[in-house]
Amino acid sequence: IKTLTGPSGPVILSSMENLESYARERFELNRQKQTLKEQQQQRLTVTYNGGLFRVDMTLLNYLYMKNANAGLFNQSTKCIIPDSYDTPIEIDCIELVELCEARWNEVHNDWYNEYQELKTKRKAGDVSV
């Protein structure tokens, strides 16, 4: 007899039926987590100055560094970067980083809250993603 912790709580794996049930629950939870991730990642975009930008760590880091250099070395915060469609767009790094941070926080807070709700569901049928 073996005990594992599954999405529905502790599961005693004393029979094949329990093992199959546990495997189904884990599979369904992982599928729902992947669906939730894909939904949230699609929301990680902002429009700015006619361009569409995917908000990711690369863009955020570039904008942070550009703003830091502008402050340290009296450089301009304006630059030209390609958007998601490889169209060169003139941006102001301060404005774009504010938009990106707001979107990043909004999406990740929603993602976290929905994931916490997903974890507390007792059965796969209780979840509608």
C-alpha positions as a Python dict, from the first residue, in 0.01 Angstrom:
ca = {
    (1, 'I'): (0, 0, 0),
    (2, 'K'): (136, 337, -102),
    (3, 'T'): (0, 686, -27),
    (4, 'L'): (45, 980, -267),
    (5, 'T'): (-93, 1332, -257),
    (6, 'G'): (-305, 1417, -557),
    (7, 'P'): (-528, 1707, -663),
    (8, 'S'): (-810, 1559, -451),
    (9, 'G'): (-590, 1512, -144),
    (10, 'P'): (-416, 1199, -12),
    (11, 'V'): (-472, 891, -227),
    (12, 'I'): (-410, 539, -105),
    (13, 'L'): (-290, 334, -398),
    (14, 'S'): (-407, -5, -280),
    (15, 'S'): (-590, -101, -596),
    (16, 'M'): (-557, -56, -967),
    (17, 'E'): (-877, 153, -968),
    (18, 'N'): (-724, 403, -725),
    (19, 'L'): (-408, 418, -932),
    (20, 'E'): (-604, 483, -1250),
    (21, 'S'): (-814, 749, -1081),
    (22, 'Y'): (-501, 921, -948),
    (23, 'A'): (-337, 911, -1292),
    (24, 'R'): (-652, 1058, -1455),
    (25, 'E'): (-665, 1340, -1198),
    (26, 'R'): (-297, 1425, -1247),
    (27, 'F'): (-332, 1417, -1625),
    (28, 'E'): (-640, 1641, -1614),
    (29, 'L'): (-473, 1885, -1373),
    (30, 'N'): (-165, 1910, -1595),
    (31, 'R'): (-382, 1961, -1905),
    (32, 'Q'): (-577, 2237, -1731),
    (33, 'K'): (-255, 2402, -1611),
    (34, 'Q'): (-121, 2402, -1968),
    (35, 'T'): (-447, 2548, -2103),
    (36, 'L'): (-441, 2819, -1836),
    (37, 'K'): (-79, 2902, -1920),
    (38, 'E'): (-155, 2933, -2291),
    (39, 'Q'): (-457, 3155, -2223),
    (40, 'Q'): (-259, 3390, -2002),
    (41, 'Q'): (42, 3409, -2233),
    (42, 'Q'): (-182, 3521, -2518),
    (43, 'R'): (-277, 3824, -2308),
    (44, 'L'): (86, 3935, -2269),
    (45, 'T'): (77, 4196, -2545),
    (46, 'V'): (60, 4575, -2551),
    (47, 'T'): (7, 4820, -2832),
    (48, 'Y'): (221, 5131, -2845),
    (49, 'N'): (272, 5391, -3116),
    (50, 'G'): (112, 5170, -3382),
    (51, 'G'): (312, 4860, -3289),
    (52, 'L'): (219, 4538, -3112),
    (53, 'F'): (472, 4421, -2853),
    (54, 'R'): (486, 4085, -2677),
    (55, 'V'): (562, 4148, -2310),
    (56, 'D'): (834, 3908, -2200),
    (57, 'M'): (1146, 3918, -1985),
    (58, 'T'): (1365, 4011, -2283),
    (59, 'L'): (1163, 4322, -2364),
    (60, 'L'): (1130, 4420, -1998),
    (61, 'N'): (1505, 4380, -1937),
    (62, 'Y'): (1590, 4585, -2245),
    (63, 'L'): (1358, 4864, -2135),
    (64, 'Y'): (1492, 4857, -1778),
    (65, 'M'): (1852, 4877, -1898),
    (66, 'K'): (1775, 5150, -2151),
    (67, 'N'): (1608, 5354, -1876),
    (68, 'A'): (1898, 5292, -1636),
    (69, 'N'): (2152, 5401, -1899),
    (70, 'A'): (1944, 5707, -1980),
    (71, 'G'): (1952, 5808, -1615),
    (72, 'L'): (2319, 5727, -1554),
    (73, 'F'): (2468, 5861, -1876),
    (74, 'N'): (2217, 6129, -1972),
    (75, 'Q'): (2112, 5932, -2279),
    (76, 'S'): (1777, 5962, -2454),
    (77, 'T'): (1494, 5733, -2350),
    (78, 'K'): (1370, 5727, -2708),
    (79, 'C'): (1479, 5450, -2941),
    (80, 'I'): (1357, 5237, -3227),
    (81, 'I'): (1285, 4868, -3176),
    (82, 'P'): (1101, 4609, -3386),
    (83, 'D'): (753, 4509, -3275),
    (84, 'S'): (607, 4156, -3296),
    (85, 'Y'): (570, 4191, -3672),
    (86, 'D'): (929, 4315, -3722),
    (87, 'T'): (811, 4668, -3796),
    (88, 'P'): (1049, 4933, -3660),
    (89, 'I'): (863, 5146, -3406),
    (90, 'E'): (992, 5456, -3230),
    (91, 'I'): (928, 5425, -2859),
    (92, 'D'): (986, 5613, -2538),
    (93, 'C'): (1127, 5350, -2303),
    (94, 'I'): (974, 5506, -1993),
    (95, 'E'): (623, 5501, -2137),
    (96, 'L'): (654, 5152, -2283),
    (97, 'V'): (800, 4999, -1967),
    (98, 'E'): (508, 5140, -1765),
    (99, 'L'): (260, 4981, -2007),
    (100, 'C'): (451, 4652, -2007),
    (101, 'E'): (478, 4636, -1628),
    (102, 'A'): (106, 4705, -1589),
    (103, 'R'): (16, 4431, -1837),
    (104, 'W'): (270, 4187, -1686),
    (105, 'N'): (133, 4238, -1335),
    (106, 'E'): (-230, 4217, -1447),
    (107, 'V'): (-181, 3893, -1639),
    (108, 'H'): (37, 3724, -1379),
    (109, 'N'): (-194, 3819, -1092),
    (110, 'D'): (-490, 3675, -1284),
    (111, 'W'): (-288, 3366, -1373),
    (112, 'Y'): (-187, 3313, -1009),
    (113, 'N'): (-544, 3356, -882),
    (114, 'E'): (-686, 3118, -1142),
    (115, 'Y'): (-413, 2864, -1068),
    (116, 'Q'): (-489, 2879, -695),
    (117, 'E'): (-855, 2816, -776),
    (118, 'L'): (-758, 2528, -1003),
    (119, 'K'): (-550, 2366, -728),
    (120, 'T'): (-841, 2368, -482),
    (121, 'K'): (-1087, 2187, -711),
    (122, 'R'): (-1169, 1842, -581),
    (123, 'K'): (-1249, 1678, -913),
    (124, 'A'): (-1151, 1739, -1272),
    (125, 'G'): (-1518, 1794, -1354),
    (126, 'D'): (-1532, 2092, -1114),
    (127, 'V'): (-1295, 2297, -1330),
    (128, 'S'): (-1396, 2497, -1633),
    (129, 'V'): (-1090, 2645, -1802),
}
